[in-house]
Amino acid sequence: MKQCIIALAAVSIWASMAWAADTMTFKASLGDVTFNHKAHQEMLKDCSKCHEKGPGKIEGFGKDWAHKTCKGCHADMKKGPTSCKECHKK
């Protein structure tokens, strides 16, 4: 029974990664933000860096969350956009 539960959990995590959108666009007042989900998945290899509560929509996602989490990660890793115009495209 324990092996079955572990296998089911592994399959559900894999399936959520396999069906996740490659690129997502978020509407914002300063201009749309296009996010390459697949590239982040492949680079980070740890979904919990963004999806703390598991696969799916991010609880509390919005401007404040993105500015803190995304921009903060980009600054920490010294990789990725950190200025307004680099993310928000008109």
C-alpha positions in Angstrom: 0.0 0.0 0.0 2.8 2.4 0.9 4.5 1.8 -2.5 1.3 2.4 -4.3 0.9 5.8 -2.5 4.5 6.8 -3.3 4.0 5.8 -7.0 0.7 7.7 -7.2 2.4 10.8 -5.8 5.3 10.5 -8.2 3.0 10.2 -11.2 0.9 13.1 -10.1 3.9 15.4 -9.7 5.3 14.3 -13.1 1.9 14.8 -14.8 1.5 18.3 -13.4 5.0 19.2 -14.8 4.3 17.6 -18.1 1.0 19.4 -18.7 2.1 22.8 -17.3 2.1 25.6 -19.9 5.4 26.4 -21.6 4.8 30.1 -21.5 2.3 32.2 -19.6 1.4 35.9 -20.0 0.0 37.9 -17.1 -1.8 41.2 -17.7 -0.4 44.1 -15.8 -1.0 47.9 -15.9 2.6 48.7 -16.8 2.5 46.1 -19.7 2.1 42.4 -20.0 4.6 40.0 -18.3 5.5 36.9 -20.3 7.0 34.1 -18.2 8.7 31.0 -19.7 7.5 28.4 -17.2 9.3 25.5 -18.9 12.7 27.3 -18.9 12.3 28.0 -15.1 11.2 24.4 -14.5 14.3 23.0 -16.3 16.7 25.5 -14.7 15.5 25.3 -11.0 14.4 21.7 -10.9 12.5 22.5 -7.6 8.9 23.5 -8.0 8.6 24.4 -4.3 10.7 27.5 -4.9 7.5 29.0 -6.4 4.8 26.5 -5.6 5.2 26.2 -1.8 1.9 24.3 -1.4 2.4 21.9 -4.4 1.7 22.0 -8.1 -0.9 24.3 -9.5 -1.8 27.9 -9.1 0.3 29.9 -6.7 -1.7 31.0 -3.6 -1.4 34.8 -3.1 0.1 35.3 -6.6 -0.1 38.9 -7.8 2.0 42.0 -8.1 3.5 42.0 -4.6 4.2 38.3 -4.7 5.9 38.5 -8.1 7.9 41.5 -7.2 9.2 39.9 -4.0 9.6 36.3 -5.2 10.5 36.5 -8.9 12.5 39.7 -8.8 14.2 38.6 -5.5 15.2 35.3 -7.0 16.6 37.0 -10.1 18.6 39.4 -8.0 19.9 36.6 -5.7 20.9 34.4 -8.7 22.2 37.4 -10.6 20.3 36.1 -13.6 17.0 37.3 -15.2 15.2 40.6 -15.4 15.0 42.9 -12.3 13.9 46.2 -13.8 10.4 47.2 -14.7 11.0 47.4 -18.5 12.7 44.1 -18.6 9.6 42.3 -17.4 6.7 44.6 -18.4 6.5 44.7 -22.2 4.0 47.1 -23.9 
